């Protein structure tokens, strides 16, 4: 009898959990669905009040906005902005993960004076809002002559305390006997890092690459401040340029936003299991 009651309660709990997750998923999906459907509507039907989910007729669905964004020359090329952003998304995550892995190895494996206070300072730096650093960072890149160049975006993005913290947590779970055995075999310190440590923290590296890619792809404020030339603008900044003071082409805006959301969504779908597993292990080892 008791077992039957417990089984009944578990079933009820599962149903409630499934219902809550379904509601949360719908809350997340509705804006995305609205964006995609709107990008295929004719411009007059986008501005209709009250708004409607679907066009009047099936034949009203159009890909004209996507054709205009991708193939019709205009003052601001969304395709060029897409390429600019993709280049930054290849450079910044690669260099950033390299810096984070080396720093995490130093904090997690090496012994040097002031290691623990330095790591504590690094962790505490994560509570500082990024907006506070805008002015000092702008003054720094201005004095270095990096304004309106990609140096102003790349170099300040490499020092990420969150990446160092996550990789250090993974490093703490690696047995020291592996490094000692490699050292006895004559492996150098860098050889141990490259041949032993890096393969073992592959999950953390992929997770960090994804979050760095996502942060670079969606970064708006800093590129908007330091870049002025249209040819160098990133995709989030270019999307804002499509919005005029008195008139906005919402068809172009929604189709451009749908294109911008495509690469991060595909990457997350393809690597979600590894990313979620890595985040879970980070919490367990913390």
N, C-alpha and C positions, 0 to 999 in steps of 0.2 A: 504493500500500500504506500509506504513512504517512498519507495523507489519510483512508483508510478507518479506520485505528486511531484517529485523532483524532476522527473522527465517532462512532465507537463509544464513546470515553471521554466525549464530550459528552452522548450519550444516557444513559449510566450516571449521569453527574452530575445530569442533569435528573430522572431517576427517583428518585435518592437525595434530591434537594432536595424533590421533590413529596411523597415519603414523610414526610420530617421535618416539612414544613409541615402535612400532613394530621394527623399525631400531635399537633402543637401546637394545631391548630384543635380537635381532639377534646378535648384537655385543657381548653381554654377553654370549649367548649360543654357539657361534661357538667354542671358546676354550674348553668348556666343552664337546661338541660333538666330537671334534677332540681327546680329551683325551680318551673318552670312546671307540670310534671306534679303535683308535690305540692300546688300551689294548687288543683287540681281534684279532689283526693282527699277522701273523708270523714275527719273528724277521727280516728276510731279507727284507720283504716288508715294514717294519717300516722305514728302512734306505734308501729306494729308492729315487733317485733324477731324475726328479722332483717328489715331494711327491704326492700321490694320496689319495683321501678320502677313497675309498673302496678297499678291496683286489681284486685280479684278478678273483677269483671264489668265489661263496657263500660257498663252502666247505672249503675254506681257513680260514674262521673264526675259531678261536681256543680259548679254555678256559685254555690252558696249562699254561699261565702266572699266572692266578689266582690259579690254583692247585699248582703250584710251590711255590707261595708266602705263601699260607695258610697251605699247608700240607707237603711240602718237607723240611726236616731238613737242616739247613745251619748254617753258623757261626753266622749270625744275624737273630733272629726270629722276623718277622714282627708281628706275632700273639702276641708274648710277649710284643712288643712295643705298640701294640693296647691296650692290657690289662693295661699296665702301664699308658698310656695316659688317658684311661677311669677312672682309679682310681683317678688320679689327677683332672679330670673333675668332679668327684663327690665331692671331698673334698674342692677344692678351691672355686667353686661357692657357696657352702653351707656356709662355714665359712665367705667368703667375703661378702655375702649378709647380714649375721647376723651383722657383723661389720658395714657395710654401713647403715643398718636400725637403729642401736643404735646411730651412730654418727649423722645421719639425724634427728632423734628425738631430740637429744640434741641441735642441731643447729636450729631446726624449732620450738621447743616448750618450751625449758627450758630457764630461764633467769640466766645468770652468767656473771661475769666481763670479758670483752674481747671477747665476743661471736662473734660479727660482724667482728672485725679485724681478728679473727682466721678463720672465714668462708671465708673472702675475700682472706686470704693467701692460704687457701685450694683450692679455685677456680683458683687463679693465678698459682698454682703449675701444673695445667693441661697444661700450655703452655711450660713447661720444656720438651725437648725431652728425651725420655727414654734412649737413647744412652749415655747421659751425666751421668746418674746414674749407668752405668754398673760397672765402676771402684770402686766407694765407696761401692756399694752393694757387689761386689766381695770381697773386703777387709773385710767387715763386716762378711759375711758368712764364710770366711776363718778363721778369728779370733775366731768365734764361733764353729769351727770344723764341719761345716755342708757341706763341699764340698763333692761331690759324694753321697749326700743323698737328699731325697725329701724335707727335711726341707728347703733347700736352694731355692726350687721352691715355696713351699707353703706359707711360712711366708711373703716374700716380695710381694706376689701377693694379700695380703688381703686388703691393704690400697689403695682403689681406689677412687680418688676425684670425678670422673664422676658419680659413683654410689651414693655417698653421695649427690651430687648436685641434681640428678634426683629424689631421694626419698624425699629430702627436699621440692622440688617443689610440690610433691603430698601432703605432710603433710600440706603445707600452704593452701591447698584447703579444709581441713577438719575443720568444725565449732568447735570452742573452747567450745561451749555449750555442746557438747557430752562429752568432758573430765570433764567439771564442774559437769555435772549430775552424771557421774561415780564416781567422787570424793565425792559428797554428799552421794552417796550410800555406801561409805566406801571402794572403790577400791583404792589400792595402786598405786604409780607411775608406777611400773613395770607392775602391773595388767592392768592399762590403756593402756600401750604400747602393751601388749600381747593380751588383749581381745578386745580392741577397735581399736587401730591404725593399727596393722598388717593386720587384715581382710580388712580394707578399702584401703590399698595400695597393695592389692594382684597383681594388674596389673603391678605396678612398680617392685615388687619382681620378677615376672615371666620374665619381660623384662631384669632385671639385671642378673638373673640366665642365660638367654640365651646368653647375651653378654659376661658374664664371662666364660661360657662354651666355646663359640667360641674363645675367647682370649686364654684360656688355651689349647684348642685343636690345635690351629695354632701356639702357641708359639714355636719359634725355637731358637732365639739367646741366651736367658738366659739358657735354659736347655743344649744347645750345649756347653756353657762355663763351667757350674758347674758339669755336669755329664760326667764320663769317662768310667764306666763299661757298656758293651754291654747289660747286663741283665736289667739295669735300664734305658735304653734310651727310650725317648718318640718317638712317631710316626714320627713327622717331622724330628727329628735328625736321626732316623733309615733310612728314605728315602734317606738322603744324603749319608749314608754309602753304598747304592747300586750303587752309581756313583763312578767308579774308576778313577784313574789318566789317564790311557791309554785306557780303555775300559769300556763302560757302557751298562748294559742290559736294554734297553729302554722298552722292554715288561714288565719286572718286575717293572720298575719305574712307568709306566703308570697305570698298574693294582693296584699297591700299592697306588698310588695317588687317583685312583677311589674309592678304599676301604676307604681311609682316608676322602674323601669328603662326604661319604654316611651318617654318623650319624648327622653332622650339618645340612645337607640338609633336612633330614627327620624331625628333630626337628623344623626347621624353617617352613617347609610346614604345620606341625601340629599346630603350635602356631602363625602363621603369623598375623592373624587378631588381636589377643590380643596384640601382640608386637607393631604393627603399631598403634593401638588405644592408647596404653600407651605412645608411643613417641609423638603422636599428642597432647594428653592431657598435657604432660610435656611442650610442646611449648606454649600451650594456657595459662597455669598457670604461666609460667615464666614472 
